[in-house]
């Protein structure tokens, strides 16, 4: 399957290996990440959802297992801020260049500081071999090794749940 998106082009430029996985996107699904995991036949803890938020008014990107919810207090603290809130849909889409349901942490229009939930990469101390992140389109996931993902994003990990 050859589907180039800004996310795949970013990985290609860096020479980072990945694989693409398409699935039937359901726009009516109440939780997109959970629907992606089910469609791909993998645990929801292996599919990382991309969340766009603001800490003290500055945009940030968060990745967390699709079956988890972030703590805004932890997000603010992890970025050294006082308050955190989710971005509104139009703001997230304008900032990233992607549509909700297809927002990838990779290849965003404007790079922002990014954190990946530490527990989502190493639940109960078990290091994940690979995770899935949005590939830059609805119904498209990228399978990638966590260390490669962190390197591609220039991201670090923190406890966000």
N, C-alpha and C positions, 0 to 999 in steps of 0.2 A: 504494500500500500504506500503510495507516494503522495503525501499531502503536506505541502510546505506551508508553514505558518510562521509568524515572527518567532514563536517559541522554538520550533524545530530549526529554523535558520540560526538562532542564537546558539543552540547546542552544536550545530554543524560547524559554525565559525570557531568554536572552542575545541572541536575535535572530541566531544564527549559522546560516548556510546549511549544509545537509547533504543527503544522500540515503540512503535505507534500501535494503538489499539482502538479501533472504532467500535461503537456500540449504538444501539437505537436509543437516541436521546428522547426523554419524555418531558416535554415542557410543563406538564401538569404534575410532575412528581413534587411532593412536598419538600423533599430534601434531595438535591441533585447529586451530591456525593454518594449518598446511600443507594440511589438508583443506579449510578455508574458502577458501584461495587457489585451490586446484584447482577447487572447486565454482563459484567466481565467475569463473573463467577469467582470473585475474590472477597476476602473479608473486608468489611467496611473500615477496619483499622489500617488497611494497607493503601487505601485511597485517601490522599491528602487534599482537603478542600482549600481553596485559595480565598482568603478573606482580606478585604481592603478596609483599613481603619485609619483613624487619625489619633495621634498622641499629642496633646497640647496644640491641636490644630494642624499638625504636620502629618502628611500621609505616610502610612507604613503598610507593609504586606505581611500577612500571617499565614502559615501553613499548619494545619492541624488535621488529625484523623477525622474522616467524614462522620464518624459516630460520636464525636466529642464536641463540646462547646467551650469556647475560650472564656477566661475570666478577664474582664476589662481592667480590673485592679492589677492583675499580674502582667497584662500587656503594658500598661502604663509604667509599672515598676521596671520591667525588663528593658524599656527604652529610656529609663531615667526621667520619666515625666510624671505629671500629677493626675492627668485624666485621659481616658481613651474612650472612643466611641466608633461604631461602624460608620463607614462612609455611606452616603445615600447612593442609590443605584446610578443616577446620571453622573455623579461625581466620580464613582469608581470606573464607569465605562469611559468617560472622557480622559481620565488619568492613565488608564491602562491601554486604551485602544481596542479593548475586547468588549464583547457583550456578556452580561451576566449569564451564567450557565456555561460560559466558554472562557472565563478569565483564567489565564495561565500566570504563574509567577514568573515565567520566563518570557523574554522578549517584549516586556511592557514598553509602552510609548515613552514613559518617563521612569527611570530607575528610582526606586525608593528603598529605604532600609527594610530589610526582611528578616524575620525570625521564623524558625521552624520549631514546633513544639517538641521538646526533647523526648517526652514520653511517647510521642507518635513514631519516633524513629527507633526507639529502644524500649519497648514496653517490658516492664518487669526485668530489665537488664538484658533482654535478648535483642541483639543487634539485627535489624532487618537487612536482608540481602538486597531487596529492591522495594520501591514504592511506586505508586502511580500519582501523577499530577496532571492537571488539565493541559491539553496540548494546544490550546489556543482556538478551540472551536467547540461548539456544542456537539457532544457525542464523540469526542476525541480525547484519549488519554495517552500520556507518555509514561512508559515504564522505565525507571532509572535507578541507579544505585544511590543511596542516600548521600554518600560522600561526594559523588559527582554532582548531585543536585545542589548541595551546599556550596561547592566550588563555583558552579555556574551562576549561582545567585549572589555570591559574595555574602552569604547569610551565615548566621550563627544559630545555635539552639538555646532555648530557654524553656522553663516550665511555664506554659501558658494556660493550662487547664486548672 
